[in-house]
Amino acid sequence: MKIINLGSCNIDYVYSLDHIVKVGETEATDRLEIFPGGKGLNQSIAIARAGSSVFHAGCVGRDGGLLVDLLSESGADVSLLQTVEGQNGHAIIQVDTKGNNAIFLFAGSNAMVSKDYIEAVLSHFSEGDLLVLQNEISNVDYAIRRAHKRGLRIVFNPSPFRDAIKEIDFGMLSYLILNEVEAAAISGCESPEEAVHFFREHYPTLGVMLTLGEDGCVLIENGRELWQSAFCVDAVDTTAAGDTFTGYFVSELAKGSDPKTRLKIACAASALAVSRKGAAPSIPTRGEVLSVLSRLTPRDSHQKDTLLKRKIDEYLDGSLASATLSGLAKKLGYSSAYTGSLVKRLVGDSFSKYLQAKRLQLAANLLLNTDLSVEDVIRQVGYENQSFFRKRFQEKYGKSPLQFRNREVCQNEQ
């Protein structure tokens, strides 16, 4: 299996600032650093440093010689790279004191990737080979259609996002690697959890790799979700974090690594990258990643789930008699469909079964600790159908409500 990355090559101009400049604001800086970059170049370097062979294709300007040299020195095959007239693509990057960044791009040579060139590049590859694509070059949609026709497996990173991406047939892709912002733009969902539900429902055969920054990532593959925590590091520059992750993920995919290994190594590589300055220069080698993997501390992967579980219980305990799935969905800010799947994942039961279990538990407590009649207990816990309640109570406790109360009281008196 061969890997071909058809992607951008940029020159990055990185300005260090106290904070990212806002609209209408002027901010002075006395530090400018120049780095090779571009999502395509970064990902090819990451693939190569992760230990896999990769062909890098794309267009560089006459001023892009340093980019070609870096790709070659990093282990990428540049024999398919094309030099064109005009200025190379470049990026202006702001980096604040916390390591956050804001970027704008000048396409330059990256906008000169023609359909004829794409045909020439793809002619060197065949069914089963991996094509990696981003959205910083021209004719991405054409490359996807032609690669799919040749039987290539396509890994697409839709960054930077544009509305035209929505017109792409995702059914032609093998994997979609995207972040929270891109997932929201494609799915229309406000939360990562709902986006996961969207992709599982609408693209059941598509592998989706959703990166969540400090919250780690989630892989949707073969109908399953696999969550991986991020690792704790001191962030210096997040510029190449996503590209490093993508490159390592693709490399491990080509190696045939199992999904859990893919995520763990990709997250570790990304963690090392954000602890260093620059884009391409920050990307670690596989040896560096493996040497620190056992020492990296994962962030609390259960923190968000614990908070959500607490919110579910707070809602049910506070309005047990009137609780509904739509009411819980409104409290959490999710759709009812997603909320139902979330409850199932967090508590192991459907919403109705979990609600019923809580109502029966409350009913048992009221029978033992109050003088309420059985009928009043039934109404207080939210059952309108007394026969239904009595049947469910009998199934859970092995006796009728009255038998339960009398037996437990007698045992306590003895």
Buried (B, 14 or more C-beta within 10 A) or exposed (E): BBBBBBBBBBBBBBBBBEEBBEEEEEEEEEEEBEBBBBBBBBBBBBBBBBBBBBBBBBBBBEBBEBBBEBBBEBBBBBEBBBEBEBBBBBBEBBBBEEBBBBBEBBBBBBBBBBEEBBEEBBEEBEEEBBBBBBBBBBBBBBBBBBBBEBEBBBBBBBBBBEEEBEEBEBEBBBBBBBBBEBBBBBBEBEBBBBBBBBBBEEBEEBBBBBBBBEBBBBBBBEEEBBBBBBBEBEBBBBBBBBBBBBBBBBBBBBBEBEBEEBBBBBBBBBBBBBBBBBBBBBBBBBEBBBEBBEEBEBEEEEEBBEEBBEEBBEBBEEBBEEBBBEBBBEBBEBBBBBBBBBBBEBBEEBBEEBBBBBBBEBBBEBBEEEEBEBEEBBBBBBBEEEEEBBEBBBEBBEBBBEEBBEEBEEEEEE
